[in-house]
Amino acid sequence: MLVGGKGTRLRPLTLSAPKPLLPTAGVPFLSHQLARAAECGVTHVVLATSYQADMFTEAFGDGSQFGLSVEYMYEPVPLGTGGGIRNASARLRGGPDDPIVILNGDILSGHDVTAQVALHEKNRAAVTLHLVKVDDPSRYGCVETDLNGRVLKFLEKTPNPPTNLINAGCYVFRRSVIDSIPSGEVVSVEKQTFPGLIAGGDVVMAYPEFSYWLDVGTPEAFVQGSCDVVRGRMPSPAMPGSCGESLLLDGASVAPDASVSSGTCVGVASRVGPGATVTGSVVFDDASIGAGASVSDSIIGRGAVIGDGAMVSGAVIGDGVFVAPGNELARGIRVWPGVRLEETSIRFSSDA
């Protein structure tokens, strides 16, 4: 699992924790991937870490909570997707022809990994790529295939993509292919490894499956992913409770006349005051939503305080932020940790 990125698209949340560890439907995001991997029959996982690497060990230890054996490989300097995979190979097990599943650490997917591995082995492929269809393929690496599913071209983020089938961030590699990636160098599998294999005549297969899939790298997608897990749209064995319109973690309190809905998760010891409305949002631990406040499509950081009557829509509120009563925060605003928005009746519309 590739979890070394800095998660810059999710700042300021990722200033204090790596993206794969951000609370998602009540648990660190990576918990959902690890639990699904175990459910698919995976027994051994290597986490390729770099940014704030020690936090992964603290969160997951030896992996026994998931019925897995989890090991860690650290990159002092980020080596790209291919370099990270090669660096992690020192902890891999098995022989040169064994299949190795590679997962990007920011993808929420319900696809059948077992079926992807079976297709890979049936075709004796060098690599097999999970593909999905998207409306805007220009944001991703798009993949052209022949009628038999063999990959003909891999085009990384081109402005005029010839297909809407994109790389979904789950690969099955033959172990010997990983060992052929240069060691200690910055390598991109998307720009170097995959095109090189195709050009060299190796079998690179596509596994198109169009079940639930989401790149959670932006605040909007992060909120959507958490809410989808809470509501059961993306089933996860790591979900710490029953699916429904809301998830309240230990010690969370919601006033009797408050409304919490649309997949909102309210963190440990957080409070939602009288008459408040929270819809489609992620509220981290120890946060407080004041009386009559309205929070929608937003992320409220650990220990943040949303004052009485304040309105927060489509915003990212960092840890420990104070929003004074009556303020209105416009869609897209990101408030850095510890900031105090003291003024009242002001519409904030840029980074604070």
N, C-alpha and C positions, 0 to 999 in steps of 0.2 A: 504494500500500500504506500503510495507516494504522498507524504504528508509534510514535506519540507518547506512549502511556500509561505510567504509572509502575509498573504491575505489582504493585500492593499486595497482591494475593492470594498472590503468590509470595515475599513477603519472608520471610527476609532475603536470599534469593538476588539480588533485584533492587536491593539497595542498591549493588551494585558494577557492575551491568550491566543494561541494559534487557531486558525479557522476551524480545523477538525475537532477542536475541543469546546467550541461555543455551545451553550445549552440549546438543544433542539428537541422539542417535545419532551422536555424534562431530563434529558441525559446528554452527555457530550455527543456531537454529531457523529463522530467515528464509531460510537457504540452501535449505531444502527447498521453500519457496514460490517462491523465485526460479528454482530449477532446473525446477520443474514449469511455471512460467509460460513459460519459454523452450521447454520441450517442447511446449507448446500453441500455439506460434507467436508469442508476445509478443516484441517486440524492444526496447521502450522502457518503462522503469519509473521512476516518481517515488515516492520515499519521503517520506511526510509525517511529519516528526520533531518532537520537542519535548524529552522527557526524555533527558539524556545524548546529545544529537544527534551530537556529534563521533565517538562510538564507531561509528556506522553507516558513516561515511565511511572510517574506519580499517579496518573489516571488509570492505567491499565495493568501495571505490574507484569506478571507472567502470563496474563490472559486467561487464567483459570476461571474467572467469573463468567466467561463465555464458553467454557469447555475447549479452549484453544491453548496452544503453546505460542506465546508472542515473544519475539526478539526484536532488537532495535539496532539500526545502523545509522551512524551520524555522519553528515557531510559538513565539515568545517566551512567549506565554500560550496554554495549551491552548484550542482553539476548538470542541471537540466534534467529532463525526463529520462533520457537514455543513460546519462551518467549516474543518475540516482539509482536506476534499476541495476546497473552494473555494480555500483558500490554495495548495494544490498545483497548481491549474489553471494557474497562471502558467508552469509547466514542461511542460504538456501540448502535444501536437502534434495536427494534423488539423483538419478542418472541423466545423461545428456539428452535423452529423448523424452524425458518426463515433461508433462504440461505444467507451466507456472502461470497462475492467474495474477495479473497486475491490475490494480484499481487506483484511479485518481481519488485523492482524499476529499474532493468537494462535490461528488456526484451521489445523488440519491436515486437509486434505480431498483425497480422491481423485476428486472429481466431474469431469465432462467440461466444462471451461470453454469449449471450442470449440463444443459443442452448445448451451450456454447463450447464447453470442453469436449463434449461428445463429437460435435461437428469438426472441431480442430483435429481430434485423433483419427476420425474417419478419413479425412483428407490428407493426413500426415503433413499438416501445414507447418510452416516456419512460425507464423503468427496468425491468429484469428481475431478480428476486430468486431466488437459489438457496435452496430450502427442503429441510429434512430432517425426519424424524419422530423425536421423543424421548419418553421415558417421562414426564418431568416438564416440560411446556412452560411452567410458571409462572416458570421461571428465565430465560426468553428472550422475545423479541418474537414473538408468534404471528400467523399470517397466514391470513385466510379468503379463499377463491377461489370463483369460479363454476365451472361444469362445463367451461368452455373455458380455464380457467387464468388468467383475469384476476383480479387482486387486488381484493377488495371492502373489506377492512378490514385495518389493521395495528395490532395492539394490543401496546404495549410493556410486558412483564412484568406481566401481570394475574393476580390470585390465582385466578380461576376461568376459565381459558382455554377458549374454545369449540372448539378444535382442537388436535391435537398436532403440527401442521405449524408449524415455527418458522423464523425468519430465520437462515440459516446463515452470514451474514457475507461473502458474495461477491455483488456487484452489477454489472450492466452498465448504465451511464448513457448516454443520449444527451448528447453534449458540451454542447449548448445548455442542457440542464437543469442541469448543473454551473455554467454561467456565470450562471444565474438565482439561485443561492444568494447571499444577502447577503454581501458581502465584509467581512472584518475583524470579524465578529460570531460569538458563540457560537451554533452551530446544531446541532441533533440531526436527522439524517436519519430516525431512527426515530420521533421525537415530532413533528417539524415537516414535513420535506420529503416523506416518503412519504404521510402523511395528507393533506397539502395537495394533492399531485398527484392522489390518488384523489378528493378532494372536488371538484377542478376538472375532473374528467372526463378527465384524461390517462390513457393506456393504461399501466398498471403490470402487468407479467406475472409469473407464478410459473414457476420452473423446478424442479420437484420431482425430486430424484435421491437415491437412498438408498444410495450407495456409502459407503466409509469416511469418517467425519467426526468430529472431536473438537475441542472447545474446551479448549486446554491451559492455561487460566488458573489452575488450582489445582494444588498439589503432586501430588496423586494423579493428576490428568489429565496433568500434565507427564511424570511417570514413565511412565504408560501409553503416551503418544505416542512417547516415545523407544524404549521396548521394542517397540512395534508396528512401528516402522520397522526396528529391528535384526532382528526376526524375519520381516520381509517381509510382515506383515499390511497395512501401508501402504507400498507400493512408492515409493521416492524415488530419482530420479537423482542426488541429492546424497549418498547413502549412501557413506561412504569405505571400503567393503570389501564382502565377501560377507555376505548375510543368514544368520542362524543363531541359536543360543541365546545367543551373546555376541559382543561386538565389543571387541577389544583395540586401542587406539591405539598409536602409535609409542612404544617404550620401556616400555610397560606390562609388568609381570611378575606371573605367577600361579604360586604354588607348585604342584609336581606333584600334591600330595594335596588341594589346595583345589578348591572347586567354584564356578564362575561360570556362571549359567544364567538362563533365562526372559527373555532380551532385555537383559541387563545390558550396559552400556557402561562399560569401564574406561579412564579418561582417560590422556593422555600422561604417561609416567613414573610412573604410579601403581603401587602394590604391593598384592598380596593374599597374605597370609602363609600358612604351613603350616596345613592343617586348617580354614582359614576357609571360610565359605559365604556367597556373595553371590547373591541371587536377585531378579530383577525390579527392578533399581536403576540409578541413574545416578551414577557415580563420576567427579567432575571431575579435572582434571589434578593431578599431584603429591600425591595423597592416599595414605594408608596404612591398610590394613585388617590388624590384628594377627593373630597366630596363634590359631586356634580361635575367632575372632570370628564373629558371625552378623549379616549385614545383609540386610534384606528390604524391598522396596517403599519404598525410601528414596532421598534425594538426599544425597550426600556432597560437600561443597564443596571448592574448590581448596585443597590443602595441609592438609586436615583429617587428624587422626590418630585412628583407632578402635583402642583398646588391646586387648591380648590378652584373649580370652574375653568381650569386651563384646558386648552384644546390642542391635541397633538395628532397630526395626520401624516402618515407616510414618512415619519422621521426616525432618525437613529439618535438615541439619547445615551451618552456615554455613562460609565460608572460614576456614581456620586454626584451627578448633575442635580442642581436645584432649579426648578422652573416655578417662578412665583405665581401665585393665584391670578387667574384672569388672562394669562398670556396665551397667544395663539401661535403655534409653530407650523409653518407651511410645509407642504409636501417636498421631500428631498433634502430637508435640513439635516445636518449632522452636528451634534454638539459634543465637543471634546470632554473627556473626563474631568470632573471637579469644577466645571464652569457653573457660575451662578447667574441665572437670568432674572435679575431682580425687578426690572421695570415691569409695569403692568399695562395691559391693553395694547401691547405692541405685537405686530405680526412679524416674526423673525423669518427671513427667507433665504439666508445664506449661511455658510459654515460659521459656527460661533467658536 
